[in-house]
């Protein structure tokens, strides 16, 4: 079991990693999911890169999942001929109707904003954060054409900088026209996950799910929580989505920074309590964009995510533009394995679930925990049973998930402690178990004498029922 890592690794693709040669190396190094950030991606690039990822996976001999991260509602500043150096105390305008006359316009500098309805959403006294919170302003007054602010934290303002509005409910649609076009390309190329940015309530997820169903897509939904609205509605979002991403970049700007670890812990615990996979993302190894080694604080941050038993940890800038993408993956891999080793020696009791079927799966996990070096072998068509077992966080046993669906295999690449295998077709339960065992023996994944806790269904008269068996490989 020494070669098995439970925590999954997501790497974001960019100029540093989009060549087929580098993709093969990333997949061989242990990346489980490849993320595409659609904020600046063209459709031609997206199609090319998804096909390249699939080809690289075949070359590396390891299947990976593809996650398309769509942009969502976003407020940005307009274009500036030259950057503006904003000074503390300066009065500054955000123009919501370009070209409109403004009072004292000669004395007051300004920049356009891409969201015309902002003046209706914002209130006097609200805070405006620009460029990841580096520039901070307070709203003094608002008019039809502009929002007048005072600069609290100074800095250089350049073109198309992201704007955050802590505590402001913005009436932008969660699933934009750009998102629809991007998602259609993802559906055509059979991406495995669609990540929805700035999810504020369960209805945002329902809207995307309807769109996927209309287009017969099997893609699963990843809800990214990035602002205060999402925190207020966290429980309903977790229940509505397939996967949760704690997107700490924007979230860390939108909420007081001391709240961030509290929110992360609550999100992970809530996901575990209902069997929902959870991703911890952003700034995990930020210093490795330019340095070959992480800071001690970054190592502890990664370790904390593994201690919390998150399903995945994610790299962004480290693998898009960083100088050390492979080294970054290696750090996640090394730290995760070490912490998992520690967890195996002092593991918490499995979570307690209300759902009856999850209680049955708990019995399988408790059995595996009590038998040294046991493995869990599960047969799953849609991944639900495998994910249910993973939600109980087996202390030592790997979950070998055998499926007859390639889509399900890729979906399970994101779920903690699950190693998916393809076996087609499924047939008679006993014969399918025998075929799966023979295949895993041949691949060297199990050995003669191993104890297998087998979770499958068996035919009982006119219906199938869940079955848990203990067998010795022979």
Secondary structure in CASP SS format (residue, H / E / C, confidence):
PFRMAT SS
TARGET T0000
AUTHOR 0000-0000-0000
METHOD secondary structure of the structure
MODEL  1
X C 1.00
X C 1.00
X C 1.00
X C 1.00
X C 1.00
X C 1.00
X C 1.00
X E 1.00
X E 1.00
X E 1.00
X E 1.00
X E 1.00
X C 1.00
X C 1.00
X C 1.00
X C 1.00
X C 1.00
X C 1.00
X C 1.00
X H 1.00
X H 1.00
X H 1.00
X H 1.00
X H 1.00
X H 1.00
X H 1.00
X H 1.00
X H 1.00
X H 1.00
X C 1.00
X C 1.00
X C 1.00
X E 1.00
X E 1.00
X E 1.00
X E 1.00
X E 1.00
X C 1.00
X C 1.00
X C 1.00
X C 1.00
X C 1.00
X H 1.00
X H 1.00
X H 1.00
X H 1.00
X H 1.00
X H 1.00
X H 1.00
X H 1.00
X H 1.00
X H 1.00
X H 1.00
X H 1.00
X H 1.00
X H 1.00
X H 1.00
X H 1.00
X H 1.00
X H 1.00
X C 1.00
X C 1.00
X C 1.00
X C 1.00
X E 1.00
X E 1.00
X E 1.00
X E 1.00
X E 1.00
X E 1.00
X C 1.00
X C 1.00
X C 1.00
X C 1.00
X C 1.00
X E 1.00
X E 1.00
X C 1.00
X C 1.00
X C 1.00
X C 1.00
X C 1.00
X C 1.00
X E 1.00
X E 1.00
X E 1.00
X C 1.00
X C 1.00
X C 1.00
X C 1.00
X E 1.00
X E 1.00
X E 1.00
X E 1.00
X E 1.00
X C 1.00
X C 1.00
X C 1.00
X C 1.00
X C 1.00
X C 1.00
X C 1.00
X C 1.00
X C 1.00
X C 1.00
X C 1.00
X C 1.00
X C 1.00
X E 1.00
X E 1.00
X E 1.00
X E 1.00
X E 1.00
X C 1.00
X C 1.00
X C 1.00
X C 1.00
X H 1.00
X H 1.00
X H 1.00
X H 1.00
X C 1.00
X C 1.00
X C 1.00
X C 1.00
X C 1.00
X E 1.00
X E 1.00
X E 1.00
X E 1.00
X C 1.00
X C 1.00
X C 1.00
X C 1.00
X E 1.00
X E 1.00
X E 1.00
X E 1.00
X E 1.00
X E 1.00
X E 1.00
X E 1.00
X C 1.00
X C 1.00
X C 1.00
X E 1.00
X E 1.00
X E 1.00
X E 1.00
X E 1.00
X E 1.00
X E 1.00
X E 1.00
X C 1.00
X E 1.00
X E 1.00
X E 1.00
X C 1.00
X C 1.00
X C 1.00
X C 1.00
X E 1.00
X E 1.00
X E 1.00
X C 1.00
X C 1.00
X C 1.00
X C 1.00
X C 1.00
X C 1.00
X C 1.00
X C 1.00
X C 1.00
X C 1.00
X C 1.00
X C 1.00
X H 1.00
X H 1.00
X H 1.00
X H 1.00
X H 1.00
X H 1.00
X H 1.00
X H 1.00
X H 1.00
X H 1.00
X H 1.00
X H 1.00
X C 1.00
X C 1.00
X C 1.00
X C 1.00
X E 1.00
X E 1.00
X E 1.00
X E 1.00
X C 1.00
X C 1.00
X C 1.00
X C 1.00
X C 1.00
X H 1.00
X H 1.00
X H 1.00
X H 1.00
X H 1.00
X H 1.00
X H 1.00
X H 1.00
X H 1.00
X H 1.00
X H 1.00
X H 1.00
X H 1.00
X C 1.00
X C 1.00
X C 1.00
X C 1.00
X C 1.00
X E 1.00
X E 1.00
X E 1.00
X E 1.00
X E 1.00
X E 1.00
X C 1.00
X C 1.00
X H 1.00
X H 1.00
X H 1.00
X H 1.00
X H 1.00
X C 1.00
X H 1.00
X H 1.00
X H 1.00
X H 1.00
X H 1.00
X H 1.00
X H 1.00
X C 1.00
X C 1.00
X E 1.00
X E 1.00
X E 1.00
X E 1.00
X E 1.00
X H 1.00
X H 1.00
X H 1.00
X H 1.00
X H 1.00
X H 1.00
X H 1.00
X C 1.00
X C 1.00
X H 1.00
X H 1.00
X H 1.00
X H 1.00
X H 1.00
X H 1.00
X H 1.00
X H 1.00
X H 1.00
X H 1.00
X H 1.00
X H 1.00
X H 1.00
X H 1.00
X H 1.00
X H 1.00
X H 1.00
X H 1.00
X C 1.00
X C 1.00
X E 1.00
X E 1.00
X E 1.00
X E 1.00
X E 1.00
X C 1.00
X C 1.00
X C 1.00
X C 1.00
X H 1.00
X H 1.00
X H 1.00
X H 1.00
X C 1.00
X C 1.00
X C 1.00
X C 1.00
X C 1.00
X C 1.00
X H 1.00
X H 1.00
X H 1.00
X H 1.00
X H 1.00
X H 1.00
X H 1.00
X H 1.00
X H 1.00
X H 1.00
X H 1.00
X H 1.00
X C 1.00
X C 1.00
X C 1.00
X C 1.00
X E 1.00
X E 1.00
X E 1.00
X E 1.00
X C 1.00
X H 1.00
X H 1.00
X H 1.00
X H 1.00
X C 1.00
X C 1.00
X C 1.00
X C 1.00
X H 1.00
X H 1.00
X H 1.00
X H 1.00
X H 1.00
X H 1.00
X H 1.00
X H 1.00
X H 1.00
X H 1.00
X H 1.00
X H 1.00
X H 1.00
X H 1.00
X H 1.00
X H 1.00
X H 1.00
X H 1.00
X H 1.00
X H 1.00
X H 1.00
X C 1.00
X C 1.00
X C 1.00
X C 1.00
X C 1.00
X C 1.00
X C 1.00
X C 1.00
X C 1.00
X C 1.00
X H 1.00
X H 1.00
X H 1.00
X H 1.00
X H 1.00
X H 1.00
X H 1.00
X H 1.00
X H 1.00
X H 1.00
X H 1.00
X H 1.00
X H 1.00
X H 1.00
X H 1.00
X C 1.00
X C 1.00
X C 1.00
X C 1.00
X E 1.00
X E 1.00
X E 1.00
X E 1.00
X E 1.00
X C 1.00
X C 1.00
X C 1.00
X C 1.00
X H 1.00
X H 1.00
X H 1.00
X H 1.00
X H 1.00
X H 1.00
X H 1.00
X H 1.00
X C 1.00
X C 1.00
X C 1.00
X C 1.00
X C 1.00
X C 1.00
X C 1.00
X E 1.00
X E 1.00
X E 1.00
X E 1.00
X E 1.00
X C 1.00
X C 1.00
X H 1.00
X H 1.00
X H 1.00
X H 1.00
X H 1.00
X H 1.00
X H 1.00
X H 1.00
X H 1.00
X C 1.00
X C 1.00
X C 1.00
X E 1.00
X E 1.00
X E 1.00
X E 1.00
X E 1.00
X C 1.00
X C 1.00
X C 1.00
X C 1.00
X C 1.00
X C 1.00
X H 1.00
X H 1.00
X H 1.00
X H 1.00
X H 1.00
X H 1.00
X H 1.00
X H 1.00
X H 1.00
X H 1.00
X H 1.00
X H 1.00
X H 1.00
X H 1.00
X C 1.00
X C 1.00
X C 1.00
X C 1.00
X C 1.00
X C 1.00
X C 1.00
X C 1.00
X E 1.00
X E 1.00
X E 1.00
X E 1.00
X E 1.00
X E 1.00
X E 1.00
X E 1.00
X E 1.00
X E 1.00
X C 1.00
X C 1.00
X E 1.00
X E 1.00
X E 1.00
X E 1.00
X E 1.00
X E 1.00
X E 1.00
X E 1.00
X E 1.00
X E 1.00
X C 1.00
X C 1.00
END
